[in-house]
Amino acid sequence: MNFGASIFFTDYSISPAALAVALEERGFDSLWAAEHSHIPVPRQTPAPGGGELAKRYYDVMDPFVTLTAAAAATKRLKVGTGVCLVIQRDTIQTAKLVASIDQVSGGRFLFGIGGGWNREEIESHGTAFGTRMQKMREQIEAMKEIWTKSTAEYNGEIVKVTKMMTWPKPVQKPWPPILLGGAFPWAARRAIRYGDGWYPNASSGDPEEYMPRFRQMAIDAGRDPQSLPVTIGGAPEDADRIKRFRDLGAVRVNVSLPPEGPDQVLPILDRWAKLMPQVR
């Protein structure tokens, strides 16, 4: 069982480099950065979980910038997007960003992706909300061509990449692990179709129910469940529950950190550092 930490980096949170060093020192295996480009005003889409939308959604920094700083400050820590809203990004430029951070980090990048929930934010990037998941699949299919071929092209229904050449290519072959973020069964199906892993949240459904079903879905689709590792986000600070996640087949749990300074964040990491040996 591995342990990661996810955060909305802001201009008032602990810095990416400081958090990355603290995680590596305490035995965490990965750092995950969230993404929102902006929050439109007014916004009609309800906040996840209801209520007011938390300030961190408005303030979060670009994940590729923060994760590059984290990678430069560490030697072993993996850095991941949790999650990258690829449907709001240019396909070719994102493929280059992923390959570049994988090069800079020495092959330590994890590409967590998702289709997003905020209709107004998504549509302000020119993406149709109703077909965003198809667009995400086509974008990833196009990126795989870009990462693995010297001359690449892709012709989907939504995504078109004319014949082109670009470098660098990722260090990890054939590409950095692509983890589909989201709930069962929708994100699980996408992970099986074109991903390298699945990233659900502990609060979205019951792992006791969906983990066995996910394994069976993978087998039915002709994929080895071992090739689709599961990272459970939003993990509770509860050794017994995490042991159960481990026994169900999860390879990693991520603790969600507040976008606060070191005085608030480091004590949380210290508590988790004491919990981790109980699970391992």
Secondary structure, 3 states (H helix, E strand, C coil): CEEEEEECCCCCCCCHHHHHHHHHHCCCCEEEECCCCCCCCCCCCCCCCCCCCCCHHHHCCCHHHHHHHHHHCCCCCEEEEEEECHHHCCHHHHHHHHHHHHHHCCCCEEEEECCCCCHHHHHCCCCCHHHHHHHHHHHHHHHHHHHHCCCEEEECCCCEEEEECCCCCCCCCCCCCEEEECCCCHHHHHHHHHCCEEECECCCCCHHHHHHHHHHHHHHCCCCHHHCCEEEECCCCCHHHHHHHHHHCCCEEEEECCCCCHHHHHHHHHHHHHHHHHHC
